[in-house]
Every structure is written in C-alpha cells, then in structure tokens.
Amino acid sequence: MNKILRVNMHDLTTSIEALPPEWAGLGGRALTSAIVAKEVPPTCHALGPDNKLVFAPGLLSGTAASNSGRLSAGAKSPLTGGIKECNVGGTAAQMLARLRINALIVEGTPKGDGWYSLRVSKDGVAIQEEAGLLGLGNFAVIDALQSLLGKKTGVIAIGPAGEMKLTSANISVKDPSGKIRSLGRGGLGAVMGSKRIKFLSIDDEGAPGIQIADPEKFKSASRIFTKALMDHPVSGQGLPTYGTNVLVNILHEAGGLPTRNFTYGQFDGHEQICGETMHDTIVARGGKPRHGCHAGCVIQCSQVYNDKDGQYLTSGFEYETIWGLGANCCISTLDDIALADNIMDDLGLDSIETAVAFGVAMEAGILPWGDGKEVVRILREEIGRGTALGRVIGSGAGAVGRTYGVTRVPTVKNQAIPAYDPRSVKGIGITYCTSPMGADHTAGYTIATNILNVGGQVDPLKKDGQVELSRNLQIATAAIDSTGMCIFIAFPALDIPECLPALIDMLNARFGAQLTGDDVVGLGKRILKTERAFNLAAGMTAADDRLPEFFRTDPVAPHQAVWDFTNEEIDAFWNF
Amino acid sequence: MATITITIKLFAHFRNGRFKEAAQRLDPGADCRQVILGLGFRLSEMGIVMVNGQHAPLDQPLNEGDTLALFPLVGGG
C-alpha cells in the first residue's frame, strides 16, 4: 500500500493513512506543497502548533533511475512567512520510497518541554523520548545513531541551530558516506525544532520496495536518460571535475560575482577560492574531487576536501557557500571557508543565509571584512552557544540588517540572495523576485542561459527575454523537483532532445501512466500557482516580488549595471 | 601596420598544459576565432567566449587592451 504517515506531536500519536486519490501521482515538491496548501493555515505562526513539516520522496526515488534520490521537505517558512520546499540528496528519499511512504507529515507541538525522536520502519512511525543527543552537532548525532542502529540507518536531524529555532536553521540528511546533505533554505530546521524533534531514524529492513508497472520500458528509458547525463559536457565532465565552484571564475569574469556584500561584481581574490584551485588542492591533499550526494548519482558534483594534513575538513563544498564567505565577505583563504562550512553543517545552519548574514554583519562593523578566523569564532562561540549576537546572525541577513540599521541587505521575502548579482545577470533577478520560495537561484536557474550558453543564449545585461526565461525554467524546475531528480539534469534536458522524453517515459513506465510533455508543464504550473496562492493568503502581495532598493540605485562594477525592471514587467511573470 | 596587444585568460581544463593568463600580440582586425584556433583549440570545445566580461561571437574583432576569456562548457549551481 502507498501510504501517508502522520505524526501528531501534541497528542504524541501516529497513524498510517492510505494515499488520498487527490494526491496520487504527486511526489516531492508537488506533494509537499499540495499538503502544506491544504492543511496549513497560511496565516499561522510558522513555529506554532498549526504549521506542519512534510517530507516526501520524489516520484522516481527508490528506482534505478540515475539521479532520482532527492527528498523534498515542505512547511510554512519562519524565514519568509511563505510556503517552502527544499530538496536534498542523501539516503533518506530512497529508503522512504522503498517503504512505500509517499509522505511523512508532522503536525502539532508538544505540550511539555520534552524532546523526541521519530523511528520510521516498515511498521510505520514511532515517537520516542530523546535526551542523550540534545545539544549535539549533526556529525555527533549521525555517528551515535550509526553506532546504535547500524551503518545503514537513515538519519534526518537538526543541530543546535534548529533546537534554538533560528530562522537560518536547516535540516541535515545523512549521505552515503555518513556525512551530511542539507535541506538548506528557509529555516525548516526551526520548524523541526518547534516540534521538538531532534532526529528521525529510518530502518528500511523488510521494505516492500518499488513496483515498476512496465520494467522493460523503464529500463530502456533509463538507459537513454543516463546516456544524456553522461554525454552532456556540463553534467558529464564539468561538474564531476570542478564541482559547482567552477562558477567563481565564470561569474567573476562576467561581472556577476557579488563582492563585499553586493557592492562590486568582481573579487580580487577569485583565483584563491576558484574551482580550479580547489580541484588542485583536493587532489594534492588526497581528497576526493568526485563524490555523489546519493546512490545512483552519475554526475558526482560533490567532493571531499581535506585539510593540509590530509584530514577530512568538509564535503559538499558548494559554489554558493564559497562565494558567500569568499567574495561576499572578502575571505580569500579556502581553508577558512572550508572550516566554516563544516561548522555550519555541524550546527545545522543554511550556509547561504549565514554567509550573506556575515556579509551584512561586516557592513555593520561587527567584524572586519575578510576575517575568516573571526567568522569561525562567531560560528562556534556565539551562534553555537546561543548568545544574543549569535542568535541575531543565525536569524539571517534580514535580521542582521534590521538589528544594526544596514540598508544594503540583499534579501527577497527576507531570504538571502545567493551568488549571482541580479543587476548584471538579470534573468536570475526575475527568479529571485517571483519565486514563491523567496530569493532562490535553484528555483529557475537562468544562469544556464544567461551565462553558461546552455539552452540557448539570453544576454544577461539586457532585459529582453528574461521574464519568459525565468518563467519557463521555474515551471520546469517545479516539475523536476517533484520527480526526485537532481536539478542538474536540467543541463542535458535543455540541450539534448532525448533527455526530457526519456524522463517522461520513466514516469509512465513507473506508474503505468500516459503523461505527455504538456502534462508535465501543467504540473509545474499548478505547483507554482498553488504556492503563490498560499503566499497571498498568508498576507504577501506583489510588493513582496521585488528586489531591495539598492539594486536600482547603486550601479555594480564592472558593467555599471542597475536593476531596471518596472513593477509591471516583473508582475507579468504570473501571466500563465 | 602596428600590432595590438590583448590579454587571454583560460579556465577549467583549458589551462592544462597551457596557461592561466597571457598577453598576446595580434594583427589589427584579428577576431576571436583566429585567436582560439591559434591556441590549438577546436571551435566545438568552446563553451563561453567573453570579451571584456561580455559574451562575444566568434567573429568579433579584437581591439587594443581587450581581455578575451575562454571557458569550456561547464556549469554548476
């Protein structure tokens, strides 16, 4: 039976429900957003009893399809006040899918001060009291649970940041190496903390597994799909070799690398933090330049970064984190950034929100520009210990700006703007403005077409074509986020004609369905409209679909570009 | 006729066995394609070609002081 597991933290009860017909055919983001939209009152407090935290594997998760192991989580975001979906690699999505759990819904908040954990297995979900692992970082929690429950156990956990309900808190998911991948953005870790759940463990022993309606058709479509991923130069060669951090030099060259809290578009220290330097450093220190975030990933954009003594320092070391502490905070020492990345993983902090918060804190004079050692100290001794300063920085860029009277605060819907300057890469500015998630580059990654020449070319410095580009990509991304697929399949999907039909063939073979490309586009549109309707009902208006004022008034070097879209041009995004 | 001098920047695996950054003297009127072929690249290897931080077509003529940046097809996010 395909099922929904429901956990009520108010009554400390659990139940197993049959998947309602209205949610059949939904997975990942489509399912989390449908559940949140139906069951969460939009105006509720995101950390109160009426919010719900939903986990859902993608439609193809648990199958042999390449790159299909992503897990979605959804809730009302305490950071944005709107709907939120994040997705992540790791081992949990495939385990939940094999257990035929379409979604796990956590509702209510406990009456007392106790903390709990959840144990998911073939028998459903059980609530257990938890005390021993409270206050510990994510790495210690995963190590302890692997000792207790075996190496194969799945883990979804929050660190001290989530326990403190900081709005930059993320949710960590164990990866195949026993390290961490993150449901990063929007403070979902705080929602989990509000429900006083330190971790979920997953045991898929005895799982019934996945039933494929047409195994032969699935296998042949899967072969075509995997070949497209391997054949495309970005997913087949670029990402595996240099990881996402190859973008530092590209964005620097294009003048779109936000530097010194979005003051400039280029960073003098770019060569010290770039993907090429990182690759050479990883190889020289005996790390791993290639590493997958989940079993079945053929792209392997992740990596293991060792310190100068050859010891593990961090993994999943992404461009956005390196940009955020690097160019944006003017830190040019990759080892300092790697250490900070590791601490953020351990505390359970979104490394984009936190890095941008540090940029605003530097502008406020709280710490000097470029001081990586002080960033590390603040992470450990202020945020880690929950001091007043630590809680302000751990509440995100917007909180730091409001507290210290800074006007250059790069956020949309109070969520920090990531690693691409919207003045000099204008398509991504439309995505930042209009995504129901708040500023999120992954929601409609126009960098592909604005900068990387994937899926055609739209001039990043001109307004022409940007709204349409962002709209098409956001619709496609919403659909892809529902399949359990990694968003990087979009690179081959945009360029190789066989790729997307093969994905649809896999969906049809998996479920015995007759979906067409139009159906998939229709799904993407419905998801976006459902999410926007939630946000409007929560009190947002078109005025929330805007970039901060300074992007209009302060030109960014070297192109002296400004954000020059009219409100009407931005709002035309929703004409579909 | 006087030559012009441009700066060439290479990225990702284009650097292997070549260089990161170098100055090159060209005849006036030389375009991006000539420089790329002169470095031993195939045109099909080119992912992104930028002149002074802006995407450039292969037949764009180069001027004194220009910076030509060449990237293979790579990406991230």
Interface residues (C-beta under 8 A of the other chain):
Chain A: P233 V234 Q237 G238 L239 T241 Y242 G243 T244 N245 V246 L247 N249 I250 E253 A254 G255 E271 G275 E276 C301 Y319 H441 T442 Y445 I447 A448 I451 L452 N453 V454 Q457 D459 P460 L461 I487 F488 F491 P558 H559
Chain B: K9 F11 A12 H13 R15 K20 G47 I48 M50 G53 Q54 H55 A69 F71 P72 L73 V74 G75 G76 G77
